Amino acid sequence: MSPPTFEFGIDTIALASLIVLLSGILSMLISRKTKFPFTPLLVIVGILVGPVLSWILPQTARLLFYYVRAFGLFIVLFAAGFSLKLDVLRRHKLVITLLDTIGLLGTALIAGWFFSWVFKVPWPIGFLFGAVVSGTDPATLIPLFQEHRVPKDVETIIITEAIFNGPLAIILTMVAFFLVIPEIVGSSPIEPVLEGTRLYAAAILYFLYQILVSAAIGAAIALLAYHAIERLGLYRSPYTQILGLAMAFGGYVAGEFVGASGFLAVTIIGLVLGNHRDFFKRGSGKVDEAVRRNVEFNDVLSTFSIIFIFVLLGASLELAGLKWETLLTSILVALFVIFVARPLSSIVILPFTGFRRFLFISLEGPKGAVAASMAILPVVLGRVYEIPELIVWGELILNAGLMTVLLSMLLESAWVSVLRRRLLG
């Protein structure tokens, strides 16, 4: 996949990066003083320094975003993988599986139908939007959950669902891109199989291929890393952090090289190493120490990545060409995703959670880093593949996607206390 063909000097990129980092510090300070959620602030500040003050031009923001998106996302997902616990997965595996399969696909289909209907665009474009916003990211809610004493089982279901449906939403988005631009598959080993298959059957094969091959790559790299830490003593700083980054880059590159998902691969690496005592059936103090050091290091990198993703997303908007009709329709689409698409697609868990817990879970699934990073891709790929219609439709996806991220974070942070008190006691 070729990068966008914008030309900027190093000084322009360095200045934009400086503004992004200062925006991140400002957002952190405001969040700490006001208790306002951190990630929506990043988007708001990004809009301020971007389209409002023009300190970062949209073209510059989009160029930076193209390169930052992949690095930032796989670091965020790599860090998230370490926080998954097998005992939690086993205890709530049915509910989590339903949310990450039927719930994910249902959200994409329902949101995609509504988007294509209100904006009058082809169904594959609507499904592309639905796939972009299908995943959840409750990182914004974790401190709020702890502050308001949300029951641990409900909290772990929502967080674990989000960690898995992040990479799955990325895979679903790539499937949606495949329906719009079939040549996006590139030179992956599965391409000869897809060429002789009907389009929708090919999309299903492509989805399964990405999941299975990515999981295998992640498990293999985690196994190699485990033995490297054990036998070479790579559990002290800075060796273990360097090894961790090498694993993350290696998993991503290997996944993308064979046309699979590098994002799912790095999540599996974190999952296996974070639960190495369960997977390898024996304890290792060296690996425990390596995991601890990597979690601390990855948390810093993850925060760094989130700042760039959300500030650049806000700065990427072009308000000059944004019509009020488009803005209001984007708000309507965002509210539909929050109040209709997510609850309807989550209804499959109702028999296993009860009505009150189902309602809490379905209303606490904000969109985050994955949706933010994928929302801008249609515009970028429209320019890469020189598809004018995709650029126009991509702007609609970007506007509606940003509004969905913003409103879901703001609303679902605001009503945590009320929902916990009314629904969970």
Secondary structure, 3 states (H helix, E strand, C coil): CCCCCCCCCHHHHHHHHHHHHHHHHHHHHHHHHHCCCHHHHHHHHHHHHHHHCCCCCHHHHHHHHHHHHHHHHHHHHHHHHHHCCHHHHHHCHHHHHHHHHHHHHHHHHHHHHHHHHHHCCCHHHHHHHHHHCCCCCHHHCHHHHHHCCCCHHHHHHHHHHHHHHHHHHHHHHHHHHHHHCHHHHCCCCCHHHHHCCCHHHHHHHHHHHHHHHHHHHHHHHHHHHHHHHHHHCCCCCCHHHHHHHHHHHHHHHHHHHCCCCHHHHHHHHHHHHHCHHHHHCCCCHHHHHHHHHHHHHHHHHHHHHHHHHHHHHHHCCCHHHCCHHHHHHHHHHHHHHHHHHHHHHHHHHHHHHCHHHHHHHHCCCCCCHHHHHHHCHHHHHHHHCCCHHHHHHHHHHHHHHHHHHHHHHHHHHHCHHHHHHHHHC
